[in-house]
Amino acid sequence: MPQKVVLAYSGGLDTSVAIHWIKERYGAEVIALSIDLGEEKDYEGIRQKALKVGAVKAFVVDAKEEFLRGFVFPALAANALYEGAYPLATALGRPLIAQHATRVALEEGADAAAHGCTGKGNDQVRFEVTFAALAPQLKVIAPAREWSMTREQEIEYAQQHDIPVPVDVRNPYSVDVNLWGRSIECGVLEDPNVTPAEEVFKWTASTTAAPDQPEEVTIGFERGVPVSLDGQRLPPVELVTRLNALAGRHGVGRIDMVENRLVGIKSREVYEAPAATALLAAHRDLERLTLDRDTAHYKAALELKYAELVYYGLWHSPLRRHLDAFFGSTQERVTGSVRLRFHKGTCLVVGRESPESLYDFRLATYDAADRFDHAASVGFIKIWGLPTEVAAARERRDKESGSA
């Protein structure tokens, strides 16, 4: 039986109930650890809440910049979108939270680490794979998986033990927030055919409430990393925070999808990711301007694998590190600026420039400034060969001509 447990503590329903349940079930001391990845809430209040609920110690770590520099920006270099839509906000945050939980467990002499994830979600894997990779000697406790309570039963348990929680049976959404995005699930959203009510959205305006006039912003990049807005250099946290507000005001970044969870079931998920949507669009466009064709095409195939690795919780896998090295190399020329236009939920690239641009107007133009050697095009067919259907048509034509 574990004697001391470090719990990744969010202050929400699952982890608040977990503190009391671990003490009751295992008789172990609980140390609560809260990681600030950009959710605007009272972390000192959360720390005090953990102590009130029964934790013997409670810590808060500000990891916002670490999150952006060490997790989000490498994923941005990979243009990482799971199943072409989800920017992986929660998936990127979980291994960092688990990494700090492991550190605190070793520092405090704990023999177990715990999380508040359910048995059919993705996060249990992301936490436990990280625990196993960094400190395999730690026992893992997953209260929400072990107790098998429904969400309604959790709420009832919390009420019975005077545990304050931010949800009730009338507002049963499960929300996770960090700088890269906000996810909303559970409740009526479990029906994939139910339109999300406006109340679930906090970061993005509806298309009807968004400003009638479009707004443009120029994002500057250095070696694939965003460094400025409209020419003003900003530290990572401020840049992403400002962009979340700006793009969100115009309704940019709403995502409603049915995705394939790693545990094998489909799940309806609603996300808000204004800054992620804008930065991914700008970064991808700048790469089109600065990367050679073969690198760009090959990179696109590896981006799918990278997104899967992150989603599956394999942040500490050797393959993810090797891919980071490859993507890092591709970013050497990804410097420049991209101009975006936000309007009524849309994010359009309307201009781009770079000192590393491979675009040559004299080769691209069809007017009098054209300097392309058209005679060189004769060799393309010889090099690449005719398409099968064209070759077959030519053979039929030659036969018909011969018979005539």
N, C-alpha and C positions, 0 to 999 in steps of 0.2 A: 504494500500500500504506500502511495506517495506521502511524504511528510510535508513538503513545501512545493507549491505550484505557482508558476508565473502565468497569469491569464492575460491574453491580448484583449484589452478592455475598451469598448467603444462608448460605454454609457447607455447603450440601447437595451432593448428588451432581453435578447438572448444572453448577453454577457452579464447584465445585472442579475438576472435570475441565476446565472451560472455560479456567481460568487457564493451565494447562499447554498446552492445545491451541492457544490464541491465540498464545502464544510460539512454539510449534513451527510453526504454520501461517503466521503473518504475520511473525514475528520482531519483534513489537511489545512495548513495555513495557506492563504491565497494572497499573492502579490499582484496587484493590478497594474498593468502598463498600458498607457494611452499614447498613441503616436499621432501627432498633428501633421497631416499631409495636405492641409489647406482648407479643411472644413471650418467655417466660421462659427465656432461655438465656445462656450465657457469651459475651457479645459481645467481651470482650477476648480470650478464647480463640479466637473466630472470626477476629478481626483478626490474631492471631498465626499462625493456621492459613493465612490467605491469604498472609502473607509467607513461610511455610515452603513452601507449594506453588509460589511463584514470583512473587508480586506485588511490584512495586518500592515501592509504598506501599499502606497500607490505612487506611481511615477508618471510624469508626462515628458515626452521628448518632442521637440520641434524638429521635424525632419523634412520640412517643405523643400528647402534647397537641395538637400541630398536626394530627395525623390525626383526632382526635375533633372538634375545633372546626371545622376547615376542610373536612372531607370527610364524616365520619360524621353529625354533627348536621344538616348541610344535607340529607343523604339521609334522615335520620329525619323532618325536616319534610315530606319528600315521601312518607313511608311507603313507601320504595322496597324492593320485593321483585321480583326477576326471576322471571317466570312464576309469580307468586303465592306463591313459597316461599323463594327464595334471598335472604338479606339483603345480598348483594353485598360481603362482607368483603374478599375478595381483589381484586375489581374496584375497590373504593374505594382499596385500598392501592397498587395498581400505579402510577397516575398520580403519586402523591406520591413514590414511590421514584424513578420516572423523572425527576421534577422536580428532585430532589436530585442525581441522577446528571448531569443536564444542567448544573446549577450547578457541580459539581465539575469537570466536563470543561472548562468555560470558564475556571474559575479556574486549573486546572493546565495549560492550553494543550494539551489533548488534541484529537485530530482525529477520534476515533471513540468511540461509546458501545456497550456490549454488554450482552446479557441472556442468561439461561439457558433461555429458553422453546423449546418444540418447535414444529414447523411446522404442527401441527394443533390447537394450543390457542388459548385466548382471549388469554393474557397477552402473546404476541408483538405483537398488535395494540395492546394497551393501552400497552405500552412505546414502540413505534415511532411511534404517532400522537402521543404526548406529545413524544418527541424531535423529530419533524418540526414540531410546533407551536411549540416553544420554541427550538430551535436547528437549523434545517433544514440548516445547513452540515455538521453532524456525519455522518460515515459510520456506518452501523449494522452491527454484527456480531452474528450469531445463531448461535453455535457448534452448539448442539443441533439446529438446523435444517439447518445446512450439512454437518455430518459424517454425518448420517443413520444414526447408531448406534442399535441397539435398547437398551433399558434394561440387558439382560444384558451387551451389549457395552461399555456405559459402565462398568458395575461391573468388568468384566475389564480395561478400559483403566486404571481407577483403581488396581487391584491391581498391574498391570504397572509403573506409575510411582510406586508407594508413596504414593498420594494417599489420605488417610484419609477415608472416607465413612460416613454413618450408616445405610446400608442394605446389604443383600446379597440374593442371589437367593432366600433363604428369607423375607425380610421386605421385599418390594419396594414398599411403599406410598410414595406421594408426598404430603407433608403441607405445608400452608401455614397459618401462624398469625398472627393479629393480634388486637387487643382486641375486634374486632367479630365474630370467628368463626374457626373452625378447619375446614379442608377436608382430606379424605382421599380419595385416588383411586389408581388403578393396582392391579396385582396381581390377586387374585381378585375385587376389587370391579368389575373391568371387565365381569363377567358380571352383568347387571341382575337376575338371578334368584337370586343368591347372598346369603344373609343375612349382613350384616356381623358378624364376630366381635367379642366384647366388647373384645378387645385393641386395636381401632382407636380406641376412645373413651377420651379422657383427661379431658374436661371435664364429662361428664354421666354420672350413675349410671343403671344399668338400672332399669326399673320394679320389678323384684323386689328390687333392692338399695336403692332410694330409701326414705326414712323412711315409716313407716306413717301418721304424723300430718301433716296439711297445715301449711303455714306461710304467713303473710301478710306482705306488705311494702307500704308506701305510698311511691309515687314522686311527688315534687314537680316540677312544671314551671313555668318562667317563659318566656313567649313561645315555647313549643314546645321549649325546651331543658331536659333533665333536670338538676335542681340539688340534689336531696336524696333521702335514703332514710330513711323513718320519722322525718321531721322534722329530720334532721341534714344540714346543708348540707355538700356534699362537692365537691372539685375533680373535673373530668371523669374523669381516669384512675382515681382511687380509686373513684368511683361505679360505673363500668363494671366494674372489677375485682371489687368486692364483689358486684355483681349477677351476674356470671358464676359466682362461687363459690356464691352462695345458690341461684340458679335451677338451676344444674348439679347441685347436691347432690340436688335433687328430680327429676332426669331431664328437665328442661325444655330444649328447644332442639335435639333431634336431628332432622335432616332427611335423608331418603333420596329422591333424585329422579333421573329421567332428564330432562336439560335439553337445549335446543337451543343448541349453541355457535354463535358468530357466524360460524365458518368453514363452517357448513352441515352438521355431523354431530351426531348425538345422543351424549350422554355420560352415564354413570351417575356421580353425585356424592353423596358423603356429607359432611354438614356437622354441626358442633356450634356453636350460637350461642345460648347461654342468655340473656345480657344483651340481645342484639339482639331475640330473641323476646319478652322481657318488655317492653322499652322500646317496641317497635313496637306491641304490644297496648295498652299503657297510653296511648301518644300518640294512637293512632287513636281510642280511646274518649273521650279528653278532647276531641278535635276534634268528636266527635258531640255533645258537650254545649255547645260554645262557638261552633261555626261555623253560620251560617245555611244553610238547606237548599240553595239554589242554588249557593253557594260550595262546599259539601261535595260535591255531586254533580259539579260541573265539575272540581274538584280531583282527584277519583278518576280521571277519564279522563286527566288530565295526568300523574298518578303513574306510570301504565303506561309512558308515553313516557320519563319521567325514568329509570326503572329500565333501560329498554333502552339509553339513551344511556350510562349508567354501565357497563353490562355490555359494550357494544360498544367501550369505551375512549375515548369522545368527551367526556371530562371537560372539555377545553378548548374545546369547541365553543360558538359563540355561543348556540345554542338552550339548552344547559344553563345558561348564565349568565342568560338571560332567564327560564327557568323558576325558577331560584333566587330571582330578584327577585319573581316571583309568589308562590311558596311562602313567602318571607320575609314578604310582606305579609299572607298568611293567618294567620300565627302571632301577630299582634298581640294576639289575645284568648285564645290557647291557654295560659292560666295556671291552675294549680290542682293538684289531687292525685288520683291514682288508686290504689285499693287492689287488689292482685293476690293471688291464692291459688295457691300451687304445691303440687301433689300428684301423685305417681306419673306424671310426664311431662306433666302438664297445667298450663296457665297460664290462669287464669280471672280476669276482671275482676269484682270483687264489690262495688265502690263507687267513687264519684267525686264530687268537688265542685269548684266554681270560683267566684271572685268575678265572673267574666265569663259565668256560665251563662245560657243562653237558655231553660232549662227553667223553666216556671212551673206549679207544682203546681195553682194555681187554675184553669188552663186544661186541664191534663191529667187531673185527677181526675174520677171519675164519681159521687162521693158528694155530700153536701150542701154541700161547700165549692166546688162547681163554679160558675165565673164566666164560662164560655164562652157567647157569644151564639149560641144554637142557631138563631135566626132568620136569622143571616147565612149559614148553610149552604145556604139555598135558592138562592143565587146561584151556587154551585159548578158545578152542571150547566149553567147558562146560559153560564158563562164557558168551561168546558172542553169542553162538548159531550158528547153521549151516545156511548158506545162503539159501533162499527159494528154488532156483533152484537145489541146491545140495541135500537138503532134499527130494524134489520131485523125483529126479532121484533115490535116494536110495530107496524110497518107491516103485517105479515102479520095480526096480530090485528085491526087496524082494518079491513082488507079483508074478513076473515072475518065480522066483526060487521056490516059494511055489506051483505054478500050475504045474511046471515040475515034 
